[in-house]
Amino acid sequence: MPSRFSTSSSGRMELQRTADSSRGEVVKLLVDLVRAKSENPPGDTSAPAAVAEEYLSSQGVSVRKYALEDGCINLVASLGRGEEELTFCGHIDTVPAGSPAKWSYPPLEGKMVGGRVYGRGSTDMKAGCASLIFAFAKAARHEKDFRGKLVLALVADEESGGKKGVQYLINQRILRTKNLVLGEPTKHEGAGHVVVAGEKGVFWVRVTFDGISRHGSLPMLGDNAILKAAPALEGLKSPILDKVTTPHGAASLVRETRKVLKAEYAREASKRPHFAADHYTVNVGRVEGGTKVNVVPDYCSIELDVRVPLGGSKEEAERIVRRSLPDGAKLELINYAEPAFTLPSAPLVKNIREAARSVFNEPSPAMCTPATTDAHHFRVGLGSNAVAYGPGLESMCHVLDEYVEVSEVIGTSKVYLDLLCRMLLG
């Protein structure tokens, strides 16, 4: 009999049975992660990092800590030798929970009800992290048979752009992977589990208007900066902007994205959410101006979130915004991340789609997301093949009463185990 681990279907099923038999272990890990506060801001991830480190250590896996700032902890662990063939990555920071009184269950309790775990970060994305951590730990038993290196990265700062998380680890050459799997939630109502192989870019800008301050009792003597901003707000009231020509290699991704968004938001079809697949969109996210009700405001600013589709560019995004601005408006770039995708024909995409179909018995199409994730740092910075695939409904991100189905967490663990068999043990 060969000494190497069997990578046949029976071998993969052996690892998947591990997920079923260790169901309680995965759930406890998820609940402990949800209870570990890591809201961003402020972005302190030391609590969930400690939970992950304790679990991995109990499984005989050592980890390394990296932090650009105190409390902003990133954990990295590796198995195997040679080049980084496959990296599992998940962010352990969350958006703020808001007022606990608005939640049905305390947002940091990790309450389990009816097969669901409730709490801030349960879907985005501590469920994905739990599945990734579990799969990585169980894979350690077969490390001697790996062809290449498997890396686990649990990162901070994703909810603020990733400069202290993934971007820092890449800049320091700590992560250099060929293939990335991000554990973001990728289930959609009406479409089931999908593989996200591309994403839109972001173009965040601040538009400012200057005026002249005078006493509020004689407003005609001043120059009201807020009123000067009004034409810009009127010009940007439609969230759907210009359509782009999609790159040939991404055509199927965009086509699937339109299908998924149509199915998921069928009851809101009149709002055309599927246009987000291949159009620029804009959200007027913040307006600030004036100092006091009885003072003519001499300053007003508008912050815009423009999403850039595959085939779009920073330059075109700026031209689109500027045409809605009156003379005298000033435009300042806050953040830009270019759109990027991985070819649907890439082995990583094919392998994870096959693994997903084997577990959930669904088509698991490859698509792109209107949002932006840590994957773009890998695609743009390293030229890596990158996908997002994880437990939970994407629509559960950043909402009150956020929850994830336990069955999703278990099932996704099986997908990750199947994938690493195909890519590292095949």
ChimeraX attribute file (.defattr): number of C-alpha atoms within 10 A of each C-alpha:
attribute: neighborCount
match mode: 1-to-1
recipient: residues
	/A:1	3
	/A:2	5
	/A:3	6
	/A:4	11
	/A:5	17
	/A:6	15
	/A:7	18
	/A:8	13
	/A:9	12
	/A:10	10
	/A:11	14
	/A:12	21
	/A:13	16
	/A:14	15
	/A:15	18
	/A:16	22
	/A:17	13
	/A:18	15
	/A:19	24
	/A:20	16
	/A:21	10
	/A:22	13
	/A:23	15
	/A:24	13
	/A:25	14
	/A:26	23
	/A:27	22
	/A:28	13
	/A:29	20
	/A:30	30
	/A:31	22
	/A:32	20
	/A:33	27
	/A:34	31
	/A:35	21
	/A:36	22
	/A:37	24
	/A:38	28
	/A:39	20
	/A:40	19
	/A:41	13
	/A:42	14
	/A:43	24
	/A:44	22
	/A:45	28
	/A:46	22
	/A:47	20
	/A:48	22
	/A:49	24
	/A:50	15
	/A:51	17
	/A:52	24
	/A:53	21
	/A:54	14
	/A:55	16
	/A:56	19
	/A:57	12
	/A:58	11
	/A:59	15
	/A:60	11
	/A:61	17
	/A:62	14
	/A:63	17
	/A:64	11
	/A:65	13
	/A:66	19
	/A:67	18
	/A:68	14
	/A:69	10
	/A:70	10
	/A:71	17
	/A:72	22
	/A:73	26
	/A:74	26
	/A:75	22
	/A:76	20
	/A:77	21
	/A:78	20
	/A:79	22
	/A:80	19
	/A:81	14
	/A:82	11
	/A:83	13
	/A:84	20
	/A:85	21
	/A:86	25
	/A:87	25
	/A:88	27
	/A:89	25
	/A:90	30
	/A:91	28
	/A:92	37
	/A:93	34
	/A:94	29
	/A:95	20
	/A:96	18
	/A:97	22
	/A:98	13
	/A:99	10
	/A:100	13
	/A:101	9
	/A:102	12
	/A:103	17
	/A:104	12
	/A:105	18
	/A:106	18
	/A:107	27
	/A:108	21
	/A:109	17
	/A:110	25
	/A:111	17
	/A:112	17
	/A:113	11
	/A:114	7
	/A:115	12
	/A:116	18
	/A:117	24
	/A:118	27
	/A:119	29
	/A:120	33
	/A:121	35
	/A:122	33
	/A:123	34
	/A:124	33
	/A:125	27
	/A:126	31
	/A:127	37
	/A:128	33
	/A:129	33
	/A:130	30
	/A:131	29
	/A:132	29
	/A:133	27
	/A:134	25
	/A:135	27
	/A:136	26
	/A:137	20
	/A:138	17
	/A:139	18
	/A:140	18
	/A:141	13
	/A:142	15
	/A:143	19
	/A:144	13
	/A:145	16
	/A:146	23
	/A:147	17
	/A:148	18
	/A:149	18
	/A:150	27
	/A:151	21
	/A:152	25
	/A:153	26
	/A:154	25
	/A:155	29
	/A:156	34
	/A:157	29
	/A:158	23
	/A:159	20
	/A:160	16
	/A:161	18
	/A:162	18
	/A:163	16
	/A:164	21
	/A:165	28
	/A:166	28
	/A:167	21
	/A:168	20
	/A:169	21
	/A:170	17
	/A:171	14
	/A:172	10
	/A:173	11
	/A:174	13
	/A:175	20
	/A:176	22
	/A:177	23
	/A:178	18
	/A:179	24
	/A:180	24
	/A:181	27
	/A:182	24
	/A:183	28
	/A:184	29
	/A:185	28
	/A:186	22
	/A:187	21
	/A:188	19
	/A:189	15
	/A:190	14
	/A:191	17
	/A:192	17
	/A:193	29
	/A:194	27
	/A:195	27
	/A:196	29
	/A:197	27
	/A:198	33
	/A:199	29
	/A:200	29
	/A:201	26
	/A:202	25
	/A:203	22
	/A:204	22
	/A:205	20
	/A:206	17
	/A:207	20
	/A:208	22
	/A:209	23
	/A:210	20
	/A:211	18
	/A:212	15
	/A:213	19
	/A:214	18
	/A:215	14
	/A:216	15
	/A:217	10
	/A:218	11
	/A:219	16
	/A:220	11
	/A:221	13
	/A:222	17
	/A:223	18
	/A:224	24
	/A:225	22
	/A:226	23
	/A:227	13
	/A:228	21
	/A:229	23
	/A:230	13
	/A:231	13
	/A:232	19
	/A:233	15
	/A:234	11
	/A:235	13
	/A:236	21
	/A:237	11
	/A:238	12
	/A:239	15
	/A:240	19
	/A:241	19
	/A:242	15
	/A:243	16
	/A:244	17
	/A:245	12
	/A:246	19
	/A:247	13
	/A:248	9
	/A:249	13
	/A:250	20
	/A:251	17
	/A:252	18
	/A:253	27
	/A:254	25
	/A:255	17
	/A:256	17
	/A:257	26
	/A:258	21
	/A:259	15
	/A:260	23
	/A:261	23
	/A:262	19
	/A:263	17
	/A:264	19
	/A:265	17
	/A:266	16
	/A:267	9
	/A:268	11
	/A:269	13
	/A:270	8
	/A:271	12
	/A:272	14
	/A:273	18
	/A:274	22
	/A:275	19
	/A:276	24
	/A:277	29
	/A:278	25
	/A:279	24
	/A:280	27
	/A:281	23
	/A:282	22
	/A:283	16
	/A:284	15
	/A:285	11
	/A:286	11
	/A:287	16
	/A:288	12
	/A:289	18
	/A:290	18
	/A:291	12
	/A:292	9
	/A:293	9
	/A:294	13
	/A:295	18
	/A:296	25
	/A:297	26
	/A:298	19
	/A:299	21
	/A:300	21
	/A:301	21
	/A:302	20
	/A:303	20
	/A:304	21
	/A:305	18
	/A:306	27
	/A:307	30
	/A:308	33
	/A:309	32
	/A:310	28
	/A:311	18
	/A:312	24
	/A:313	19
	/A:314	19
	/A:315	9
	/A:316	14
	/A:317	22
	/A:318	16
	/A:319	10
	/A:320	16
	/A:321	19
	/A:322	16
	/A:323	12
	/A:324	14
	/A:325	21
	/A:326	15
	/A:327	10
	/A:328	10
	/A:329	16
	/A:330	15
	/A:331	18
	/A:332	11
	/A:333	13
	/A:334	12
	/A:335	12
	/A:336	17
	/A:337	20
	/A:338	22
	/A:339	25
	/A:340	27
	/A:341	26
	/A:342	24
	/A:343	20
	/A:344	21
	/A:345	11
	/A:346	13
	/A:347	13
	/A:348	24
	/A:349	24
	/A:350	16
	/A:351	18
	/A:352	26
	/A:353	22
	/A:354	19
	/A:355	24
	/A:356	26
	/A:357	17
	/A:358	15
	/A:359	16
	/A:360	16
	/A:361	12
	/A:362	15
	/A:363	16
	/A:364	22
	/A:365	23
	/A:366	27
	/A:367	27
	/A:368	32
	/A:369	24
	/A:370	26
	/A:371	15
	/A:372	21
	/A:373	21
	/A:374	23
	/A:375	26
	/A:376	25
	/A:377	22
	/A:378	22
	/A:379	22
	/A:380	15
	/A:381	13
	/A:382	17
	/A:383	16
	/A:384	20
	/A:385	24
	/A:386	30
	/A:387	28
	/A:388	28
	/A:389	26
	/A:390	34
	/A:391	31
	/A:392	30
	/A:393	22
	/A:394	18
	/A:395	16
	/A:396	20
	/A:397	21
	/A:398	16
	/A:399	17
	/A:400	19
	/A:401	21
	/A:402	25
	/A:403	27
	/A:404	28
	/A:405	20
	/A:406	22
	/A:407	16
	/A:408	23
	/A:409	27
	/A:410	24
	/A:411	20
	/A:412	29
	/A:413	31
	/A:414	28
	/A:415	28
	/A:416	26
	/A:417	26
	/A:418	28
	/A:419	24
	/A:420	25
	/A:421	24
	/A:422	19
	/A:423	20
	/A:424	18
	/A:425	20
	/A:426	14
